[in-house]
Amino acid sequence: MTTQYGNQSTGQQHNGAPKAGASDNVFSIIAIVLGVIGFIFLPIVFALGGLIMAIIAKTVRRERLATIAIVVSAVGLVGGMVLGAIFASM
């Protein structure tokens, strides 16, 4: 971009549209939500699905939040099973 005073640059660079931050971590965000749901309700289904999605996000898609999603889903899986065992024995 030039000014009206000749070929002087205005210092602005246009490199296309800015990259959306949340769109890079779609699998990780879904895995985190599934891990939290799995902690409360059906951990074998939801937390295990979240763990699988988190592993895919880590290995295939290289997402930033994948490690957090793995931890949340694993805690949801184990914690949901323990919580279910406690409530089942009451």
mmCIF file of the C-alpha atoms, coordinates in Angstrom:
data_MODEL
# 
_entry.id   MODEL 
# 
loop_
_atom_site.group_PDB 
_atom_site.id 
_atom_site.type_symbol 
_atom_site.label_atom_id 
_atom_site.label_alt_id 
_atom_site.label_comp_id 
_atom_site.label_asym_id 
_atom_site.label_entity_id 
_atom_site.label_seq_id 
_atom_site.pdbx_PDB_ins_code 
_atom_site.Cartn_x 
_atom_site.Cartn_y 
_atom_site.Cartn_z 
_atom_site.occupancy 
_atom_site.B_iso_or_equiv 
_atom_site.pdbx_formal_charge 
_atom_site.auth_seq_id 
_atom_site.auth_comp_id 
_atom_site.auth_asym_id 
_atom_site.auth_atom_id 
_atom_site.pdbx_PDB_model_num 
ATOM 1  C CA . MET A 1 1  ? 0.000   0.000   0.000  1.00 0.00 ? 1  MET A CA 1 
ATOM 2  C CA . THR A 1 2  ? 1.382   3.386   -0.919 1.00 0.00 ? 2  THR A CA 1 
ATOM 3  C CA . THR A 1 3  ? 0.536   6.897   0.190  1.00 0.00 ? 3  THR A CA 1 
ATOM 4  C CA . GLN A 1 4  ? -0.424  9.842   -1.966 1.00 0.00 ? 4  GLN A CA 1 
ATOM 5  C CA . TYR A 1 5  ? 3.119   11.215  -1.552 1.00 0.00 ? 5  TYR A CA 1 
ATOM 6  C CA . GLY A 1 6  ? 4.825   8.655   -3.742 1.00 0.00 ? 6  GLY A CA 1 
ATOM 7  C CA . ASN A 1 7  ? 5.959   5.093   -3.236 1.00 0.00 ? 7  ASN A CA 1 
ATOM 8  C CA . GLN A 1 8  ? 6.418   5.289   0.524  1.00 0.00 ? 8  GLN A CA 1 
ATOM 9  C CA . SER A 1 9  ? 5.111   2.291   2.357  1.00 0.00 ? 9  SER A CA 1 
ATOM 10 C CA . THR A 1 10 ? 2.644   2.820   5.183  1.00 0.00 ? 10 THR A CA 1 
ATOM 11 C CA . GLY A 1 11 ? 4.131   -0.020  7.198  1.00 0.00 ? 11 GLY A CA 1 
ATOM 12 C CA . GLN A 1 12 ? 0.967   -2.088  7.026  1.00 0.00 ? 12 GLN A CA 1 
ATOM 13 C CA . GLN A 1 13 ? 1.250   -5.641  5.838  1.00 0.00 ? 13 GLN A CA 1 
ATOM 14 C CA . HIS A 1 14 ? -1.634  -7.624  4.464  1.00 0.00 ? 14 HIS A CA 1 
ATOM 15 C CA . ASN A 1 15 ? -1.027  -11.339 4.779  1.00 0.00 ? 15 ASN A CA 1 
ATOM 16 C CA . GLY A 1 16 ? -4.593  -12.477 4.256  1.00 0.00 ? 16 GLY A CA 1 
ATOM 17 C CA . ALA A 1 17 ? -7.316  -13.110 6.784  1.00 0.00 ? 17 ALA A CA 1 
ATOM 18 C CA . PRO A 1 18 ? -6.246  -13.684 10.379 1.00 0.00 ? 18 PRO A CA 1 
ATOM 19 C CA . LYS A 1 19 ? -6.247  -17.276 11.507 1.00 0.00 ? 19 LYS A CA 1 
ATOM 20 C CA . ALA A 1 20 ? -8.992  -18.176 13.942 1.00 0.00 ? 20 ALA A CA 1 
ATOM 21 C CA . GLY A 1 21 ? -7.617  -19.513 17.243 1.00 0.00 ? 21 GLY A CA 1 
ATOM 22 C CA . ALA A 1 22 ? -10.442 -21.858 18.161 1.00 0.00 ? 22 ALA A CA 1 
ATOM 23 C CA . SER A 1 23 ? -10.631 -23.503 14.745 1.00 0.00 ? 23 SER A CA 1 
ATOM 24 C CA . ASP A 1 24 ? -7.177  -24.990 15.251 1.00 0.00 ? 24 ASP A CA 1 
ATOM 25 C CA . ASN A 1 25 ? -8.269  -26.919 18.341 1.00 0.00 ? 25 ASN A CA 1 
ATOM 26 C CA . VAL A 1 26 ? -11.646 -28.314 17.348 1.00 0.00 ? 26 VAL A CA 1 
ATOM 27 C CA . PHE A 1 27 ? -10.888 -31.954 18.164 1.00 0.00 ? 27 PHE A CA 1 
ATOM 28 C CA . SER A 1 28 ? -9.242  -30.992 21.456 1.00 0.00 ? 28 SER A CA 1 
ATOM 29 C CA . ILE A 1 29 ? -12.172 -28.861 22.592 1.00 0.00 ? 29 ILE A CA 1 
ATOM 30 C CA . ILE A 1 30 ? -14.658 -31.608 21.744 1.00 0.00 ? 30 ILE A CA 1 
ATOM 31 C CA . ALA A 1 31 ? -12.470 -34.124 23.599 1.00 0.00 ? 31 ALA A CA 1 
ATOM 32 C CA . ILE A 1 32 ? -12.365 -31.898 26.694 1.00 0.00 ? 32 ILE A CA 1 
ATOM 33 C CA . VAL A 1 33 ? -16.159 -31.564 26.674 1.00 0.00 ? 33 VAL A CA 1 
ATOM 34 C CA . LEU A 1 34 ? -16.576 -35.333 26.249 1.00 0.00 ? 34 LEU A CA 1 
ATOM 35 C CA . GLY A 1 35 ? -14.143 -35.971 29.112 1.00 0.00 ? 35 GLY A CA 1 
ATOM 36 C CA . VAL A 1 36 ? -16.116 -33.721 31.451 1.00 0.00 ? 36 VAL A CA 1 
ATOM 37 C CA . ILE A 1 37 ? -19.424 -35.310 30.411 1.00 0.00 ? 37 ILE A CA 1 
ATOM 38 C CA . GLY A 1 38 ? -17.854 -38.747 30.865 1.00 0.00 ? 38 GLY A CA 1 
ATOM 39 C CA . PHE A 1 39 ? -16.923 -37.895 34.450 1.00 0.00 ? 39 PHE A CA 1 
ATOM 40 C CA . ILE A 1 40 ? -20.613 -37.449 35.267 1.00 0.00 ? 40 ILE A CA 1 
ATOM 41 C CA . PHE A 1 41 ? -22.463 -39.727 32.845 1.00 0.00 ? 41 PHE A CA 1 
ATOM 42 C CA . LEU A 1 42 ? -21.416 -42.965 31.042 1.00 0.00 ? 42 LEU A CA 1 
ATOM 43 C CA . PRO A 1 43 ? -17.614 -42.716 31.241 1.00 0.00 ? 43 PRO A CA 1 
ATOM 44 C CA . ILE A 1 44 ? -17.067 -45.741 29.006 1.00 0.00 ? 44 ILE A CA 1 
ATOM 45 C CA . VAL A 1 45 ? -18.848 -44.002 26.139 1.00 0.00 ? 45 VAL A CA 1 
ATOM 46 C CA . PHE A 1 46 ? -18.112 -40.301 26.519 1.00 0.00 ? 46 PHE A CA 1 
ATOM 47 C CA . ALA A 1 47 ? -14.697 -40.170 28.210 1.00 0.00 ? 47 ALA A CA 1 
ATOM 48 C CA . LEU A 1 48 ? -13.321 -42.988 26.090 1.00 0.00 ? 48 LEU A CA 1 
ATOM 49 C CA . GLY A 1 49 ? -14.550 -41.217 22.956 1.00 0.00 ? 49 GLY A CA 1 
ATOM 50 C CA . GLY A 1 50 ? -12.917 -38.022 24.217 1.00 0.00 ? 50 GLY A CA 1 
ATOM 51 C CA . LEU A 1 51 ? -9.663  -39.863 24.865 1.00 0.00 ? 51 LEU A CA 1 
ATOM 52 C CA . ILE A 1 52 ? -9.640  -41.270 21.343 1.00 0.00 ? 52 ILE A CA 1 
ATOM 53 C CA . MET A 1 53 ? -10.368 -37.836 19.862 1.00 0.00 ? 53 MET A CA 1 
ATOM 54 C CA . ALA A 1 54 ? -7.626  -36.279 22.002 1.00 0.00 ? 54 ALA A CA 1 
ATOM 55 C CA . ILE A 1 55 ? -5.081  -38.835 20.819 1.00 0.00 ? 55 ILE A CA 1 
ATOM 56 C CA . ILE A 1 56 ? -6.070  -38.155 17.198 1.00 0.00 ? 56 ILE A CA 1 
ATOM 57 C CA . ALA A 1 57 ? -5.739  -34.416 17.855 1.00 0.00 ? 57 ALA A CA 1 
ATOM 58 C CA . LYS A 1 58 ? -2.260  -34.956 19.308 1.00 0.00 ? 58 LYS A CA 1 
ATOM 59 C CA . THR A 1 59 ? -0.810  -37.335 16.732 1.00 0.00 ? 59 THR A CA 1 
ATOM 60 C CA . VAL A 1 60 ? -2.540  -36.475 13.461 1.00 0.00 ? 60 VAL A CA 1 
ATOM 61 C CA . ARG A 1 61 ? -3.629  -32.855 13.759 1.00 0.00 ? 61 ARG A CA 1 
ATOM 62 C CA . ARG A 1 62 ? -0.889  -31.575 16.141 1.00 0.00 ? 62 ARG A CA 1 
ATOM 63 C CA . GLU A 1 63 ? -3.280  -29.363 18.129 1.00 0.00 ? 63 GLU A CA 1 
ATOM 64 C CA . ARG A 1 64 ? -2.031  -27.233 21.023 1.00 0.00 ? 64 ARG A CA 1 
ATOM 65 C CA . LEU A 1 65 ? -4.730  -28.257 23.504 1.00 0.00 ? 65 LEU A CA 1 
ATOM 66 C CA . ALA A 1 66 ? -4.424  -31.985 22.810 1.00 0.00 ? 66 ALA A CA 1 
ATOM 67 C CA . THR A 1 67 ? -2.329  -32.726 25.899 1.00 0.00 ? 67 THR A CA 1 
ATOM 68 C CA . ILE A 1 68 ? -4.878  -31.021 28.129 1.00 0.00 ? 68 ILE A CA 1 
ATOM 69 C CA . ALA A 1 69 ? -7.652  -32.948 26.373 1.00 0.00 ? 69 ALA A CA 1 
ATOM 70 C CA . ILE A 1 70 ? -5.851  -36.252 26.988 1.00 0.00 ? 70 ILE A CA 1 
ATOM 71 C CA . VAL A 1 71 ? -5.508  -35.483 30.694 1.00 0.00 ? 71 VAL A CA 1 
ATOM 72 C CA . VAL A 1 72 ? -9.119  -34.313 31.088 1.00 0.00 ? 72 VAL A CA 1 
ATOM 73 C CA . SER A 1 73 ? -10.477 -37.337 29.218 1.00 0.00 ? 73 SER A CA 1 
ATOM 74 C CA . ALA A 1 74 ? -8.326  -39.786 31.179 1.00 0.00 ? 74 ALA A CA 1 
ATOM 75 C CA . VAL A 1 75 ? -9.397  -38.218 34.474 1.00 0.00 ? 75 VAL A CA 1 
ATOM 76 C CA . GLY A 1 76 ? -13.011 -38.296 33.276 1.00 0.00 ? 76 GLY A CA 1 
ATOM 77 C CA . LEU A 1 77 ? -12.690 -41.977 32.379 1.00 0.00 ? 77 LEU A CA 1 
ATOM 78 C CA . VAL A 1 78 ? -11.077 -43.115 35.630 1.00 0.00 ? 78 VAL A CA 1 
ATOM 79 C CA . GLY A 1 79 ? -12.948 -40.664 37.841 1.00 0.00 ? 79 GLY A CA 1 
ATOM 80 C CA . GLY A 1 80 ? -16.278 -41.527 36.266 1.00 0.00 ? 80 GLY A CA 1 
ATOM 81 C CA . MET A 1 81 ? -15.684 -45.230 36.842 1.00 0.00 ? 81 MET A CA 1 
ATOM 82 C CA . VAL A 1 82 ? -14.692 -44.650 40.463 1.00 0.00 ? 82 VAL A CA 1 
ATOM 83 C CA . LEU A 1 83 ? -17.665 -42.353 41.007 1.00 0.00 ? 83 LEU A CA 1 
ATOM 84 C CA . GLY A 1 84 ? -19.964 -44.941 39.429 1.00 0.00 ? 84 GLY A CA 1 
ATOM 85 C CA . ALA A 1 85 ? -18.534 -47.700 41.648 1.00 0.00 ? 85 ALA A CA 1 
ATOM 86 C CA . ILE A 1 86 ? -19.075 -45.558 44.763 1.00 0.00 ? 86 ILE A CA 1 
ATOM 87 C CA . PHE A 1 87 ? -22.693 -44.821 43.851 1.00 0.00 ? 87 PHE A CA 1 
ATOM 88 C CA . ALA A 1 88 ? -23.340 -48.442 42.869 1.00 0.00 ? 88 ALA A CA 1 
ATOM 89 C CA . SER A 1 89 ? -22.173 -49.709 46.281 1.00 0.00 ? 89 SER A CA 1 
ATOM 90 C CA . MET A 1 90 ? -24.497 -47.388 48.206 1.00 0.00 ? 90 MET A CA 1 
# 
